Amino acid sequence: MSSAHGTQPAGERLESPLTRLAPEVKLVALVAFLVAVALTPPQRPGLFVLHGALVLVVGAVALVPLRTLATRLVFEVPVLALAATYAIAGKGPRVEVVAGLSLSRPGLVVAGSVLAKATIGVVAVSIVAASTTPTEMVRGLARLGAPSWFCDLVVLSVRQVEVLRSEAARVRLAAGLRGASGRVATWRAVARSLGTLFVQGATRAERLATSIDLRSGSAGSGPLVGTRIGPTSAPVATTRQWASALMPTVLATAALLVGVIR
């Protein structure tokens, strides 16, 4: 663990051309690309294929394993329920599937669009997360002019998540050493300790918030970005970086405009 005022990254990033980009460049490029994907009409499935291809190309450049991206798709599970609702409860002409089950044809179009947007979004976010440490994320937000209180909140959140995760791992190890054999027994022992960890995390967060107020006069402008996450070697944005990072967004937006006009 680092010093009391440091924050350990959630994981080591992959070394690739994407890691050499300034964090603010990656954040802006990600948001702009997601906006272009969100604006894609459901009636243009070819555009989703293009968006997906662009994301896969960026993932290949970033050297992110396909297995890593596939595991991140678990966050898309709630979207599956929403897509199923569109297909089942949608109005309009219906198509027969199996066992008398019929689905709305317009609902299927919307469901496919929702799934495509969610999948592309999750993969894009996963690629950026794999090539950017939490420290760099906060640096990027600060460089983009995000409010200091928001940057402080992100710093404290990352810090608390790391502390709770390490403590949960120690609790699980201790449960095994005490003889809680078997997966069920181990997880039962861990579950009994989650309440204690939650209370401890809330107490720590309250103490940290109080220290922020005392330092900055309750203005929430304490320099936590520089003091809690420590020094950083995050690169500085250049014109070339902006041009290369925004290229997928430019291509996606151009294809979107052409598809809508046609």
ZIRAGI-V377090 format. One record per residue. N is the residue number from 0. RES is the residue in one letter. PHI is phi in whole degrees, -180 to 180 (none if undefined). PSI is psi as a letter, one per 20 degrees, with the letter a starting at -180 (* if undefined). Layout:
<<N | RES | PHI | PSI> <N | RES | PHI | PSI>>
This chain:
<<0 | M | none | q> <1 | S | -78 | a> <2 | S | -66 | r> <3 | A | -63 | i> <4 | H | -110 | j> <5 | G | -110 | r> <6 | T | -130 | p> <7 | Q | -80 | q> <8 | P | -64 | q> <9 | A | -66 | h> <10 | G | -173 | q> <11 | E | -77 | p> <12 | R | -79 | r> <13 | L | -83 | p> <14 | E | -82 | o> <15 | S | -159 | r> <16 | P | -56 | h> <17 | L | -70 | h> <18 | T | -71 | i> <19 | R | -85 | i> <20 | L | -80 | q> <21 | A | -64 | q> <22 | P | -61 | h> <23 | E | -66 | h> <24 | V | -66 | g> <25 | K | -66 | h> <26 | L | -65 | g> <27 | V | -65 | g> <28 | A | -63 | h> <29 | L | -64 | g> <30 | V | -63 | g> <31 | A | -63 | g> <32 | F | -66 | g> <33 | L | -64 | h> <34 | V | -64 | g> <35 | A | -62 | h> <36 | V | -67 | g> <37 | A | -65 | h> <38 | L | -83 | i> <39 | T | -69 | p> <40 | P | -70 | q> <41 | P | -62 | h> <42 | Q | -79 | j> <43 | R | -120 | m> <44 | P | -64 | h> <45 | G | -62 | h> <46 | L | -67 | h> <47 | F | -67 | h> <48 | V | -63 | g> <49 | L | -64 | g> <50 | H | -59 | g> <51 | G | -63 | h> <52 | A | -64 | g> <53 | L | -62 | g> <54 | V | -64 | g> <55 | L | -66 | h> <56 | V | -64 | g> <57 | V | -63 | h> <58 | G | -63 | h> <59 | A | -67 | g> <60 | V | -64 | h> <61 | A | -78 | i> <62 | L | 62 | k> <63 | V | -87 | p> <64 | P | -62 | q> <65 | L | -62 | h> <66 | R | -64 | h> <67 | T | -64 | g> <68 | L | -65 | h> <69 | A | -66 | h> <70 | T | -68 | h> <71 | R | -72 | i> <72 | L | -68 | i> <73 | V | -62 | h> <74 | F | -69 | i> <75 | E | -89 | i> <76 | V | -56 | g> <77 | P | -59 | h> <78 | V | -69 | h> <79 | L | -61 | g> <80 | A | -64 | g> <81 | L | -65 | g> <82 | A | -64 | g> <83 | A | -64 | h> <84 | T | -64 | g> <85 | Y | -59 | g> <86 | A | -71 | h> <87 | I | -84 | g> <88 | A | -95 | j> <89 | G | -67 | q> <90 | K | -97 | r> <91 | G | 97 | a> <92 | P | -56 | q> <93 | R | -118 | q> <94 | V | -119 | p> <95 | E | -76 | p> <96 | V | -109 | e> <97 | V | -141 | q> <98 | A | 53 | k> <99 | G | 75 | j> <100 | L | -83 | p> <101 | S | -120 | q> <102 | L | -120 | q> <103 | S | -72 | p> <104 | R | -65 | g> <105 | P | -63 | h> <106 | G | -65 | h> <107 | L | -65 | h> <108 | V | -64 | g> <109 | V | -66 | g> <110 | A | -62 | g> <111 | G | -62 | h> <112 | S | -65 | g> <113 | V | -62 | g> <114 | L | -65 | g> <115 | A | -64 | g> <116 | K | -64 | g> <117 | A | -66 | g> <118 | T | -63 | g> <119 | I | -62 | g> <120 | G | -64 | g> <121 | V | -63 | g> <122 | V | -65 | g> <123 | A | -63 | g> <124 | V | -64 | h> <125 | S | -65 | h> <126 | I | -65 | g> <127 | V | -65 | g> <128 | A | -65 | h> <129 | A | -73 | i> <130 | S | -113 | j> <131 | T | -140 | p> <132 | T | -80 | q> <133 | P | -56 | h> <134 | T | -60 | g> <135 | E | -67 | h> <136 | M | -59 | g> <137 | V | -65 | g> <138 | R | -60 | g> <139 | G | -63 | g> <140 | L | -62 | g> <141 | A | -65 | g> <142 | R | -67 | h> <143 | L | -82 | j> <144 | G | 88 | k> <145 | A | -64 | q> <146 | P | -56 | q> <147 | S | -62 | h> <148 | W | -66 | h> <149 | F | -70 | g> <150 | C | -63 | g> <151 | D | -61 | g> <152 | L | -63 | g> <153 | V | -64 | g> <154 | V | -59 | g> <155 | L | -66 | h> <156 | S | -64 | g> <157 | V | -61 | g> <158 | R | -61 | g> <159 | Q | -68 | h> <160 | V | -62 | g> <161 | E | -65 | g> <162 | V | -64 | g> <163 | L | -66 | h> <164 | R | -67 | g> <165 | S | -67 | h> <166 | E | -70 | h> <167 | A | -63 | h> <168 | A | -65 | h> <169 | R | -67 | h> <170 | V | -64 | g> <171 | R | -65 | g> <172 | L | -64 | g> <173 | A | -64 | h> <174 | A | -64 | h> <175 | G | -67 | h> <176 | L | -69 | h> <177 | R | -81 | i> <178 | G | 101 | j> <179 | A | -80 | m> <180 | S | -78 | q> <181 | G | 91 | q> <182 | R | -62 | g> <183 | V | -65 | g> <184 | A | -65 | g> <185 | T | -63 | g> <186 | W | -68 | h> <187 | R | -66 | g> <188 | A | -66 | h> <189 | V | -66 | g> <190 | A | -62 | h> <191 | R | -68 | h> <192 | S | -95 | i> <193 | L | -65 | h> <194 | G | -62 | g> <195 | T | -63 | g> <196 | L | -63 | h> <197 | F | -64 | g> <198 | V | -64 | g> <199 | Q | -63 | g> <200 | G | -65 | g> <201 | A | -65 | h> <202 | T | -65 | g> <203 | R | -62 | g> <204 | A | -61 | h> <205 | E | -66 | g> <206 | R | -65 | g> <207 | L | -67 | g> <208 | A | -63 | h> <209 | T | -64 | g> <210 | S | -65 | h> <211 | I | -64 | g> <212 | D | -62 | g> <213 | L | -66 | h> <214 | R | -75 | h> <215 | S | -108 | j> <216 | G | 66 | k> <217 | S | 64 | j> <218 | A | -92 | i> <219 | G | 69 | k> <220 | S | -115 | k> <221 | G | -64 | q> <222 | P | -81 | l> <223 | L | -69 | h> <224 | V | -61 | h> <225 | G | -93 | h> <226 | T | -100 | h> <227 | R | -87 | h> <228 | I | -96 | i> <229 | G | 76 | a> <230 | P | -68 | q> <231 | T | -141 | q> <232 | S | -110 | k> <233 | A | -59 | p> <234 | P | -67 | q> <235 | V | -94 | q> <236 | A | -67 | q> <237 | T | -124 | r> <238 | T | -61 | h> <239 | R | -65 | h> <240 | Q | -64 | g> <241 | W | -60 | g> <242 | A | -65 | g> <243 | S | -71 | h> <244 | A | -71 | h> <245 | L | -87 | i> <246 | M | -60 | g> <247 | P | -59 | h> <248 | T | -67 | g> <249 | V | -63 | g> <250 | L | -64 | g> <251 | A | -65 | g> <252 | T | -67 | g> <253 | A | -62 | g> <254 | A | -64 | h> <255 | L | -64 | g> <256 | L | -64 | g> <257 | V | -64 | g> <258 | G | -66 | h> <259 | V | -72 | g> <260 | I | -65 | g> <261 | R | -70 | *>>
